[in-house]
Amino acid sequence: MDTLTKLKEKIVSHKATVGVVGLGYVGLPLAVEKARAGFKTIGFDVQKQKVDMVNAGHNYIGDVVNEDLQALVESGMLSATTDFSFVKDVDFIAICVPTPLDAHQQPDISFVKGSAEAIAKHLTKDTIVVLESTTYPGTTEDLLKPILEKGSGLKCGEDFLLGFSPERVDPGNLIYKTKNTPKVVGGIGKEATHVIAEMYRQVLDSDIYEVSSPAVAEMEKILENTYRNINIALVNELTMLCHKLGISMWEVVDAAKTKPYGFQAFYPGPGLGGHCIPLDPYYLSWKAREYGFHTSLIEASGMINDRMPEYTVSRCGEVLNRFQKSINGAKVLILGVAYKQDIDDYRESPALRVIEEFQKRGADLSYYDPWVPQYRYKGETYQGLKELSPEALAKADIVVITTAHTNVDYEMVQKYAKAIFDTKNVMKNISKRENIEVL
């Protein structure tokens, strides 16, 4: 029986053992869904703290149901380890590690490379390896495949299958989770693609879309996020123009979205945040330069979005000037450091850049975020206010709303704050607006 047939039989019968490398925002929800579908699942992570929490049934990811994790661990369907020798026991392994940018805005694929090297040492015949981490086109075939073949002595396509299936995780989304979000799969070889897709069909309640190669799947993922990056840059740039024209960009967008075709609403903000949109376009720009091609539109959109934290602080300076106050020495209260509403994820949050910009200009900073009581940024730990009180609001020279959390009393904010700069238009329904200015 050949590799393809063996693997497909194990998948369909749910006798395959699944491994997930990286137990973060992507990996842990995927591991939970694999185990819930009846596949014995082993999570791998280099951070012992995460491994210990999973094995104790303690959840640390918002998109995972606490009771599900605990039940799966107690039943023996899900476990975690830092020992990659257990790779020898799995039939399918998904790599879900971070792919950040380095200090020079170039792709840092060290986590992918390290994971591949660790897997290769223990990779056995008749195994499927799938990369889910967002990366540039060609990573699976040009980087991952040689590492796995050299380290294991096995041949891709004959002894093991390899493919790419980009993660699609939107933390805090109440409708689309890992379970019901459509999945794209591109394997090395048509039959490999079919077998990998079958694994996801056994686990997810969503469409599985097969493409011709890993490179197509890699490019598709970058297109998704570049699309958002560019459209957000468009509204951010027009927001700056609208301010000069005395027009509300928020009202402009709300009017434009009444068109039932040909337009999708995007809104301005203090910058881009999260694990994908601010980073992924740079992967494509970097790869394009290898071919002497400059992605002009992508690079321009990145420049516009990168300006927004500084622009936000400058606009706040205009507000403070009306009170004969300068930013230097002003008491500034930031509301929200998470990168989006109602989650505790502050990766790449523009609020952190806004805070940094205020600090450079000599402001006296404090922050409140009901979801993020403390955060680390550039090696420093920052503590938030324990509660948002009338006294804290009245004490601030300006309150800057950088995250649109729904569990904040904005009527109280309006009542006690001297001045408010709302970058998210979250106070649009507050009737008294004499102390509110919107981005």
C-alpha positions in Angstrom: 0.0 0.0 0.0 1.5 3.4 -1.0 1.9 6.5 1.2 -1.2 8.3 -0.2 -3.5 5.3 0.3 -2.2 4.6 3.9 -2.6 8.2 4.9 -6.1 8.6 3.4 -7.3 5.4 5.2 -6.0 6.6 8.5 -7.6 10.0 8.0 -11.0 8.7 7.0 -11.1 6.2 9.9 -9.8 8.9 12.4 -7.0 6.6 13.4 -4.4 9.2 12.4 -2.5 11.0 15.2 -2.2 14.7 14.7 0.6 17.1 15.8 0.4 20.9 16.0 3.7 22.9 16.4 3.1 26.2 18.1 0.3 26.6 20.6 -0.6 30.2 20.1 -3.6 32.0 18.6 -3.6 29.7 15.6 -2.1 26.5 16.9 -4.2 25.9 20.0 -7.6 26.4 18.4 -6.5 24.1 15.6 -5.3 21.4 18.1 -8.6 21.6 19.9 -10.6 21.2 16.7 -8.5 18.2 15.6 -9.0 16.6 19.0 -12.8 17.4 19.0 -13.1 15.7 15.7 -11.8 12.4 17.2 -8.1 12.6 16.3 -5.6 12.0 19.1 -3.6 15.3 19.1 -0.2 16.3 20.4 0.7 19.9 20.7 4.4 21.0 20.5 5.8 24.2 21.8 9.2 25.4 23.0 7.5 27.4 25.8 7.1 25.1 28.8 4.6 27.5 30.4 2.1 27.0 27.5 2.7 23.2 27.5 2.0 23.0 31.2 -1.1 25.1 30.9 -2.5 22.9 28.2 -1.7 19.7 30.1 -3.5 21.2 33.1 -6.5 22.0 31.0 -6.0 25.8 31.5 -7.0 27.9 28.5 -5.1 31.1 27.5 -6.6 31.8 24.1 -9.9 33.7 23.8 -11.2 31.7 20.8 -11.0 28.4 22.7 -13.8 27.3 25.0 -12.4 26.5 28.4 -14.6 23.5 29.0 -13.7 22.0 25.6 -9.9 22.2 26.4 -10.3 20.7 29.8 -12.5 17.8 28.6 -10.2 16.9 25.7 -7.1 16.9 28.0 -8.9 14.8 30.7 -10.1 12.3 28.0 -6.5 11.9 26.7 -7.4 13.2 23.3 -5.2 16.3 23.6 -1.8 16.7 25.3 1.2 19.0 24.9 5.0 18.6 25.1 8.3 20.4 24.5 9.8 17.1 23.4 9.9 16.9 19.6 10.9 13.2 19.6 7.1 12.6 19.8 6.9 13.7 16.2 7.7 10.1 15.4 4.3 9.1 16.7 2.2 11.5 14.5 0.7 11.0 11.0 -0.1 14.6 10.3 1.7 17.7 11.6 0.7 21.3 11.2 3.3 24.1 11.7 1.6 27.2 13.3 4.5 29.3 14.5 5.0 33.1 14.3 6.4 34.8 11.2 7.3 38.3 12.4 9.4 41.0 10.8 12.9 41.8 12.0 14.2 45.2 12.9 14.7 46.0 9.2 11.1 45.1 8.2 12.3 41.9 6.6 10.8 38.4 7.1 11.9 36.5 10.1 11.3 32.9 9.3 13.6 31.6 12.0 10.6 30.0 13.8 9.5 28.1 10.7 13.1 27.0 10.0 13.7 25.9 13.6 10.4 24.0 13.6 11.3 22.2 10.3 14.7 21.2 11.6 13.2 19.9 14.9 10.5 17.9 12.9 13.0 16.5 10.4 15.0 14.8 13.1 12.1 12.6 14.0 10.0 12.5 10.8 8.9 9.0 9.8 7.6 7.5 6.6 4.0 8.1 5.7 3.6 11.4 7.4 1.9 14.7 6.3 3.5 18.0 7.0 1.5 21.2 6.5 2.8 24.8 7.1 0.0 27.2 8.2 2.2 30.2 9.2 1.9 33.2 6.8 4.9 33.6 4.7 6.2 34.6 1.2 5.5 32.5 -1.9 8.0 29.7 -2.2 8.7 29.0 1.5 7.1 25.5 1.5 8.9 24.2 -1.6 12.2 26.2 -1.4 12.8 26.3 2.4 10.8 23.6 4.1 11.1 20.8 1.7 14.9 20.7 1.6 15.2 20.9 5.4 12.8 18.0 5.9 14.4 15.8 3.2 17.9 16.5 4.4 17.2 16.0 8.1 15.0 12.9 7.7 16.6 11.2 4.7 13.0 10.8 3.3 11.8 11.9 -0.1 8.9 14.4 -0.4 6.1 12.9 -2.5 7.2 9.3 -2.0 7.8 9.0 1.8 6.0 12.0 3.1 3.5 14.6 1.9 4.1 18.4 2.2 1.7 21.3 1.7 0.6 24.8 2.7 -2.7 25.8 4.2 -2.8 29.4 5.5 -4.3 30.1 8.9 -7.3 32.2 9.0 -7.8 33.4 12.5 -9.7 36.5 13.5 -9.4 36.9 17.3 -12.7 37.9 18.9 -14.8 37.2 15.8 -18.2 36.0 17.2 -19.2 34.3 13.9 -16.2 32.8 12.2 -13.9 30.6 14.2 -11.4 27.9 13.2 -14.2 25.4 12.9 -16.3 27.2 10.3 -13.9 29.3 8.3 -13.2 28.1 4.7 -9.7 26.7 4.2 -7.3 26.8 1.3 -5.0 23.9 0.7 -2.1 23.6 -1.8 0.1 20.5 -1.7 3.2 19.4 -3.6 1.4 17.3 -6.1 -2.3 17.0 -6.9 -2.8 13.8 -4.9 -1.0 15.2 -1.9 -3.4 18.2 -2.1 -6.4 15.9 -2.1 -5.2 13.9 1.0 -4.3 17.1 3.0 -7.7 18.6 2.1 -9.4 15.4 3.3 -7.8 15.9 6.7 -9.3 19.3 7.0 -12.7 18.1 5.7 -12.8 15.6 8.6 -12.2 18.4 11.1 -13.8 21.6 9.9 -17.4 22.6 9.1 -16.4 24.7 6.1 -15.5 24.6 2.5 -12.0 23.3 1.6 -10.6 24.9 -1.5 -7.8 23.1 -3.3 -5.2 25.1 -5.3 -2.5 23.8 -7.7 0.6 24.5 -5.5 1.8 25.7 -2.1 3.0 28.9 -3.7 -0.6 29.7 -4.8 -1.8 29.2 -1.3 1.0 31.3 0.1 0.3 34.1 -2.3 -3.5 33.9 -1.6 -2.9 34.5 2.1 -0.8 37.6 1.4 -3.4 38.9 -1.0 -6.1 38.7 1.7 -4.2 40.8 4.1 -2.6 43.2 1.5 -6.1 43.9 0.3 -7.1 45.1 3.8 -3.8 47.0 4.2 -4.2 49.0 1.0 -7.9 49.8 1.5 -7.2 50.9 5.1 -4.4 53.1 3.8 -6.8 54.7 1.3 -9.3 55.7 4.0 -6.5 56.8 6.3 -5.0 59.1 3.7 -8.5 60.5 2.8 -9.1 61.0 6.5 -6.1 63.4 6.7 -7.4 65.2 3.7 -10.9 65.4 5.0 -9.7 67.0 8.2 -8.2 69.8 6.2 -11.4 70.1 4.2 -13.6 70.1 7.3 -15.4 66.9 6.3 -16.0 63.8 8.4 -14.5 60.8 6.8 -16.7 58.6 9.0 -19.8 60.2 7.4 -18.3 59.8 4.0 -17.7 56.1 4.4 -21.2 55.5 5.9 -22.7 57.3 2.8 -20.5 55.4 0.4 -21.4 52.0 1.8 -25.1 52.5 0.9 -24.1 51.5 -2.6 -25.1 47.8 -2.9 -22.2 46.8 -5.2 -18.6 47.7 -6.0 -17.8 49.1 -2.5 -16.7 47.6 0.8 -16.5 49.8 3.8 -13.1 50.3 5.6 -12.6 52.8 8.4 -9.7 54.9 9.5 -7.8 54.4 12.7 -4.6 55.2 14.6 -2.7 52.6 12.7 -2.7 48.9 11.9 -2.5 46.1 14.5 -2.6 42.4 14.9 -0.5 39.5 13.7 -1.2 39.7 10.0 -2.2 42.9 8.3 0.7 45.2 9.4 3.3 42.5 8.6 2.2 40.3 5.6 2.5 42.8 2.8 6.2 43.3 3.7 6.7 39.6 3.0 5.6 40.1 -0.5 7.6 43.3 -1.0 10.7 41.5 0.2 10.2 38.6 -2.1 9.4 40.9 -5.1 12.8 42.6 -4.8 14.4 39.3 -5.4 13.0 39.5 -8.9 13.8 43.2 -9.4 10.1 44.1 -8.9 8.9 46.9 -6.6 5.4 46.6 -5.2 4.8 50.4 -5.3 1.2 50.4 -4.2 1.9 48.0 -1.2 4.9 50.1 -0.1 3.0 53.3 -0.4 0.1 51.9 1.7 2.6 50.8 4.4 4.0 54.3 4.6 0.6 55.8 5.0 -0.5 53.4 7.7 2.8 53.8 9.5 2.2 57.5 9.7 -1.1 57.2 11.6 0.2 57.0 15.2 2.3 60.1 14.7 -0.7 61.8 12.9 -2.9 60.9 15.9 -0.6 62.5 18.4 -0.3 65.6 16.2 -4.1 65.9 16.1 -4.2 65.6 19.9 -1.6 68.4 20.0 -4.1 70.6 18.1 -6.8 69.8 20.7 -4.5 70.5 23.6 -3.4 73.9 22.1 -7.0 75.1 22.4 -6.6 74.7 26.1 -3.2 76.5 26.1 -1.5 73.2 26.8 1.4 71.6 25.0 1.9 67.9 24.7 5.1 68.2 26.8 3.9 67.8 30.3 0.3 67.1 29.4 -1.5 64.3 31.3 -2.7 61.9 28.6 -5.0 58.9 29.3 -5.1 56.2 26.6 -8.3 54.1 26.4 -7.4 50.7 25.0 -4.1 49.1 24.0 -5.5 45.9 22.4 -5.3 46.0 18.6 -9.0 45.4 18.2 -12.1 45.6 20.4 -13.0 43.1 23.1 -9.9 41.0 23.0 -6.6 40.8 25.1 -4.3 40.7 22.0 -2.0 43.7 21.7 0.4 42.3 19.1 1.5 45.2 16.8 -1.2 47.4 18.3 -1.1 51.0 17.0 -1.9 52.1 20.5 1.6 51.2 21.6 3.1 53.4 18.9 0.7 56.2 19.9 1.9 55.9 23.5 5.5 55.8 22.4 5.0 58.9 20.3 3.4 60.8 23.2 6.3 59.7 25.5 8.9 61.1 22.9 7.1 64.5 23.1 7.2 64.5 26.9 3.6 63.6 27.8 2.6 62.1 31.2 1.0 58.8 30.1 -1.5 56.5 31.8 -3.7 53.9 30.2 -6.8 51.8 30.9 -7.8 48.7 29.1 -10.3 46.3 30.7 -8.9 43.4 28.6 -5.1 44.2 29.0 -4.2 45.1 32.6 -0.5 45.1 31.7 1.6 44.8 28.6 5.2 44.5 27.5 6.7 46.7 24.8 10.4 46.9 23.8 11.5 45.1 27.0 9.5 47.3 29.4 6.4 46.3 31.4 3.5 48.8 31.7 0.7 48.7 34.2 -2.8 50.0 33.4 -5.3 51.6 35.7 -7.3 49.1 37.7 -10.5 51.0 37.0 -11.7 53.9 34.9 -12.9 56.4 37.5 -14.4 59.9 37.1 -11.3 61.1 39.0 -8.9 59.6 36.5 -10.8 61.0 33.6 -11.0 64.5 35.2 -7.3 64.5 35.9 -6.3 63.9 32.3 -5.8 66.9 30.0 -6.9 64.7 27.1 -8.4 61.2 26.8 -7.4 59.3 23.6 -9.6 56.4 22.5 -7.4 53.9 20.6 -9.5 50.7 20.9 -13.3 50.5 20.6 -14.0 48.2 23.6 -17.7 47.8 24.2 -17.4 47.3 28.0 -16.3 51.0 28.6 -18.8 53.5 30.0 -18.4 56.2 27.2 -21.1 58.4 28.7 -19.0 58.6 31.8 -16.0 59.4 29.7 -17.8 62.2 28.0 -19.1 63.6 31.3 -15.8 63.8 33.1 -13.1 64.2 30.5 -11.9 67.7 29.6 -11.1 66.7 26.0 -11.5 63.5 24.1 -9.9 62.4 20.8 -11.8 59.4 19.5 -9.8 57.5 16.8 -12.4 54.8 16.5 -15.6 56.8 16.3 -16.9 54.7 19.2 -18.7 57.6 20.8 -20.8 58.4 17.7 -24.0 57.8 19.6 -23.1 60.2 22.5 -25.3 63.3 22.1 -23.2 65.7 24.1 -20.2 66.3 21.9 -18.6 69.6 22.9 -15.5 67.9 24.3 -15.2 65.2 21.6 -13.1 65.3 18.5 -13.0 62.4 16.0 -10.1 61.3 13.9 
